[in-house]
Amino acid sequence: MPDKPQLRISVLTLAPGDEAQLVDSPLSTQLKGLIAAGSLKYTAAADDWEPFGDGKTIWSHLQEGLNAFDVFSESAGIRTFKTRRNIGLFVVDPAALLHPVKSRLAILIQEHVCSRDDKASCIVIHGPLPPQFFRELQTYYSEALIDLLQESKGKLFEDEIDSPRRLRQFLRRLGPELANVPHSERDAEALTALRAVNGRLIPPISPTIGMGAG
């Protein structure tokens, strides 16, 4: 059995105590209130972050959605260029953009994704955010990460992930890109899926890379 392709992943999110260092703004004030009320919770290790409030860590979701890869965490070393240049998938909590140090890391991530074809970034949106706060935060990070929105939209970047289902969908689409599956094979798989939906089920042309559970 062939070895699985390797994939290095880094998660950028807030940690307990980071709320005391947020850039002073109305958004930061709201975020501090949500953390103080227990509506948002953060963990010391970024990989243990539970963005969807379902009791599962982001790392568990990534492992399930990318089970065709051997995945390795590089979250602890994200501040160094040598580490970042080997990362294939960045996962960013948009609230981190309100932190002075982590917002700069997010911009560096943007530069990596936009300048290299083999990089990807996934913006994970918290499900339980109050609607008004979410809209204001979305406007804020859309402006901060405008290059990602303009250069990578629809290919290696997704900024509207607010549930495990949407994360699985993104990872399913992203898997072949990260595994360097030729475009002809990806197109053939898409045609196979379309025929299956239309009731004309035919055998798959090639194994799907990155297909998650569920």
C-alpha positions in Angstrom: 0.0 0.0 0.0 1.5 3.4 -1.0 2.4 5.9 1.7 0.0 8.7 2.2 1.2 12.2 1.1 2.3 14.3 4.0 0.5 17.5 4.9 1.7 20.1 7.4 -1.0 22.2 9.0 -0.9 25.2 11.3 -3.7 26.7 13.3 -3.7 30.4 14.3 -6.1 31.4 16.9 -6.3 33.2 20.2 -5.2 31.7 23.5 -6.3 32.3 27.1 -5.2 35.8 28.2 -4.8 37.2 24.7 -7.9 39.2 25.2 -5.9 41.5 27.4 -3.6 42.4 24.5 -6.2 43.1 21.8 -6.0 46.3 19.8 -8.4 48.8 21.4 -11.6 49.0 19.3 -15.3 48.4 19.6 -14.9 44.9 18.1 -12.3 44.0 20.7 -14.6 45.3 23.4 -17.3 43.0 22.1 -14.9 40.1 21.8 -13.7 40.5 25.4 -17.4 40.5 26.5 -18.1 37.2 24.7 -15.0 35.6 26.2 -15.8 36.9 29.7 -19.4 35.5 29.4 -18.1 32.1 28.3 -19.6 32.4 24.8 -16.2 32.0 23.3 -13.5 29.7 24.7 -9.9 29.3 23.9 -7.2 26.8 24.7 -3.5 27.0 25.4 -2.7 24.8 22.4 -4.2 26.1 19.1 -4.9 22.6 17.9 -7.3 22.0 20.8 -9.5 25.0 19.8 -13.2 24.0 19.4 -14.5 26.5 16.9 -17.9 24.9 16.4 -19.0 24.3 20.0 -19.5 20.6 19.2 -17.0 19.2 21.7 -14.5 18.4 19.0 -11.1 20.1 18.4 -10.2 21.7 15.2 -7.4 19.1 14.9 -9.9 16.2 15.1 -12.0 17.8 12.3 -8.9 18.3 10.1 -7.8 14.7 10.6 -11.2 13.3 9.7 -11.5 15.6 6.7 -8.0 14.9 5.4 -7.7 11.2 6.2 -6.0 10.5 2.9 -3.0 12.4 4.2 -0.5 11.9 7.0 -1.1 15.2 8.8 1.4 17.0 11.0 0.8 20.0 13.3 3.1 23.0 12.9 1.0 25.3 15.0 3.6 25.8 17.7 6.2 27.0 15.2 4.1 29.3 13.1 6.1 32.4 14.0 9.2 31.2 12.1 9.6 31.6 8.4 11.3 28.2 8.0 8.2 26.5 9.5 5.6 28.6 7.6 7.2 27.8 4.2 6.6 24.1 4.7 3.0 24.4 5.7 0.4 23.3 3.2 -2.8 24.4 5.0 -3.3 27.3 7.4 -6.3 27.5 9.6 -7.1 31.0 10.9 -9.5 32.2 13.6 -10.6 35.6 12.3 -10.7 36.9 15.9 -6.9 36.6 15.9 -6.8 39.6 13.6 -7.7 41.8 16.6 -4.5 40.8 18.3 -1.4 42.9 17.4 1.1 40.1 17.0 -1.2 37.4 15.6 -2.7 39.8 13.1 0.8 40.3 11.6 1.2 36.5 11.4 -2.2 36.4 9.5 -0.8 38.9 7.0 2.3 36.8 6.5 0.1 33.7 6.0 -1.8 35.7 3.3 1.5 36.4 1.5 2.5 32.7 1.6 -0.9 31.6 0.2 -1.0 34.2 -2.5 2.6 33.8 -3.7 2.7 30.0 -3.9 0.5 27.5 -5.7 1.0 24.8 -3.1 -0.3 26.7 -0.1 -3.8 27.0 1.2 -5.6 28.9 3.9 -8.9 28.2 5.6 -10.7 30.9 7.6 -12.9 29.1 10.2 -15.8 31.2 11.4 -17.3 30.5 14.9 -20.9 29.3 14.7 -22.3 30.8 17.9 -21.2 34.4 17.2 -24.0 37.0 17.6 -25.1 38.2 14.2 -24.1 41.8 14.5 -20.7 41.0 15.9 -20.1 38.5 13.1 -21.1 41.0 10.4 -18.7 43.6 11.8 -15.9 41.0 12.2 -16.5 39.7 8.7 -16.1 43.3 7.3 -12.9 43.7 9.3 -11.2 40.5 8.2 -12.4 40.9 4.6 -10.5 44.2 4.5 -7.4 42.9 6.3 -7.2 39.8 4.0 -8.3 41.5 0.8 -5.5 39.8 -1.3 -6.7 36.4 -0.2 -10.2 37.2 -1.2 -9.1 38.6 -4.6 -6.3 36.1 -5.5 -7.4 32.8 -4.0 -11.2 32.8 -3.8 -12.7 29.5 -5.0 -9.4 27.7 -5.2 -7.3 27.6 -2.1 -9.2 29.9 0.3 -12.6 29.8 2.0 -13.8 32.5 4.3 -17.3 31.3 5.1 -16.7 28.1 7.1 -19.1 28.2 10.0 -19.9 24.5 10.6 -18.3 21.1 10.4 -20.3 20.4 7.3 -18.9 23.4 5.4 -15.4 22.5 6.7 -15.7 19.0 5.3 -16.9 20.4 1.9 -13.9 22.7 1.7 -11.4 20.0 2.6 -13.0 17.6 0.1 -12.4 20.2 -2.6 -9.0 21.1 -1.3 -7.6 17.6 -1.0 -6.8 17.0 -4.7 -5.1 20.4 -4.9 -2.8 19.7 -1.9 -2.0 16.2 -3.3 -1.2 17.6 -6.7 -3.8 15.5 -8.4 -3.8 16.5 -12.1 -6.6 18.7 -13.3 -7.8 16.1 -15.8 -8.4 13.6 -12.9 -10.2 16.2 -10.8 -12.4 17.1 -13.8 -13.2 13.4 -14.4 -14.2 12.9 -10.7 -16.4 16.0 -10.9 -18.2 14.5 -13.9 -18.6 11.2 -12.1 -20.2 12.9 -9.2 -22.6 14.8 -11.5 -23.6 11.6 -13.3 -24.3 9.9 -9.9 -26.5 12.8 -8.8 -28.4 12.5 -12.1 -29.1 8.8 -11.4 -26.5 7.4 -13.7 -24.1 5.9 -11.2 -20.8 4.8 -12.7 -17.6 3.6 -11.0 -15.2 6.4 -9.8 -12.3 7.1 -12.1 -9.7 7.6 -9.4 -9.7 7.6 -5.6 -10.7 10.8 -4.0 -7.9 12.5 -2.1 -9.0 14.3 1.1 -12.5 12.8 1.4 -13.6 13.1 5.0 -16.1 11.1 7.0 -19.7 12.0 6.7 
